[in-house]
Amino acid sequence: MTPTFALGTLGRTVLGRLAALGRISRFAASTFSHMARPPFYPREFAVALLNIGWLSLPVVALTAIFTGGALALQIYAGGARFNAEAVVPQIVAIGMVRELGPVLVGLMIAARVTSSIAAEIATMKVTEQIDALVTLSTNPMKYLVAPRVLAALLTVPVLVGIGDIIGILGGYTVAVKTLDFNAAAYLKNTVNFLELRDIVSSLVKGAAFGTIAALMGCYYGMQSGRGAQGVGRATKGSVEAAAVLILAANFVLTGVFFSL
């Protein structure tokens, strides 16, 4: 491979990625514009609330409780090397609220909701249901995309808050039942250590991650190719893009909230 060929390949790859980022940005701007203007579809919004919020609660709860318990065990084992076992409640609380809670919930939503949205919309495109909506003078962005993105924007912060609480309770249960911590002292240290900024950052991250997850599902679903392979590629691409963007957004938001 000659240097010129390699450089050309790299340039085309970079330009392709930038073009894709531009298309996603335009899609997001169009989505937010449609969310703010009538007509609205409350039934589609209610169904999206149910699918994204309520039906995601079991997997979020299980993920949070096991993560909180494992975090307590790891911190206790690590702290024992420095005679710092007493910091378990504080580190579990800040670790769950600032980072693990929002990120893990966001990734679970990407795995469950993004893939579902992408597969559903891609299948509708393959079976020409989206063309039928256009024929009936119904804007697919308003009917399919806006309700799902709005539902994710509103429900994922709630899921993150619930996940934070359950994760802290998981750490509390392990610490009290297994590591012989005093229950009242554990809860007091947890409450006293957390700050309002920690909670606000967690909820803001939840809103951002939910928006990203729903947007990627809708975007890749709407851009799907024809046939079963197109649906498969759209589903896979949506989850990959959502996961990467969630982790990138987490880095940016962490810097915004805690760089000072």
Beta strands, then each sheet from edge to edge (+ up, - down):
end
